[in-house]
Amino acid sequence: MRTRTLRMLAAGATALALFSGAGAAAAAPGGAPGIDAKDTLARSAPKGLHIGGAAAGGGHHADAEYPDPFTSDEPYRSLLATEFTSLTPENQMKWDHLRPSREEFAFADADDIVNFAEENGQVVRGHTLLWHSQNPAWLEEGDFSDAELRDILHEHITTVVGRYAGRVAHWEVANEIFDESGNLRDTENIWIRELGPSIIADAFRWAHEADPEAVLFFNDYNVEGLNAKADAYYALVQDLLADGVPVGGMGLQSHLGTMYGYDPSLPDNLARFGELGLETAITELDVRMELPDGAEPTPAQVAKQDEFFEFVLTSCLEEASCGSFTLWGASDRYSWVPNTFPGQGSATPWTDDLERKSAYCVLQSTLLSAQPGGAARAQHHPAYADCRAA
Ligand code: XIL
């Protein structure tokens, strides 16, 4: 609760500005059809909490029938501009997207997102620099000496982080470095396998040299609660901080499913990383469900999804260190879920047609409840009924 009180005090000073049209979200262009630009998650959030969204493109979209979402879908772009104060390139800053060859950097798509964010008064979360997945074949299958590999990573981090210095607020430097048992992925992850675990500290140091202002994060899935994988991060972060490594944040991806439940120890887990002095963040939240043969969600599934979204958002709102809450997908149309988990879907708060779902209304009313004078948490904020009726 200490956080909410702090945020409410801070928000008090700016609440009027927020609702009278000033502030980051106000600079955004008009909303998508049917979406009131004055009534967004960005505008509903208490001061001090970024509301983020993944900017869809690359990755699985490259094989889809539709054109690249971020660059060509105008209503979707308007939604991104108005609903969020933070954007994460879904794939456009990954190695396989940025690095067609060892000699080349392909920055056009990443530049588009960073420019768009700047035009709309948003911050960017860079994603990601050291990962076992979505690496180009020339890297994974190349025959490099250890010294060459080290040079390749150093050059990559220096060039990419340096290019966006001052324009990317948070970097998810190391992604998914531990397995479920809390062991380093020292076979899958090329950097750890070939160069040893000390490369992780080097990656953070190099990123810090290239942009001393950026907050540098670890990021992973299944680390929402107190478990072996989260414990491994907790231990590693303490060692790195003791060595003066510039680790600044812990990101909990939060890819949830209504059929799995959520871990109620999420608030305790956020709090322990916060106590180490780290910023914490929800970085990739979605809540998928089983939808065989394209079925519609049942009322029970919808209710569960609402509950999951509300739980994660409330956990972040109530934790002082949690500065950013990012949704992995702003529309089911572009969600990675059906592609990666066949037979599952409906994982985002917007339909295929960018209509707000029940989960959207829950998020919005939960945010509004955290504003000064917000309704008691036990009940939905009055705006919930309006949102549902819209
Ligand atoms: C996913 C993207 O959403 C897809 O478009 C892509 O095909 C695969 O990767 N954890 C991460 C994200 O850190 O980068 C992943 O994004 C989802 C899981």
Boltz pocket constraint, residues with backbone or C-beta under 6 A from the ligand:
constraints:
  - pocket:
      binder: B
      contacts: [[A, 57], [A, 58], [A, 59], [A, 60], [A, 61], [A, 90], [A, 91], [A, 175], [A, 221], [A, 253], [A, 284], [A, 336]]
      max_distance: 6.0
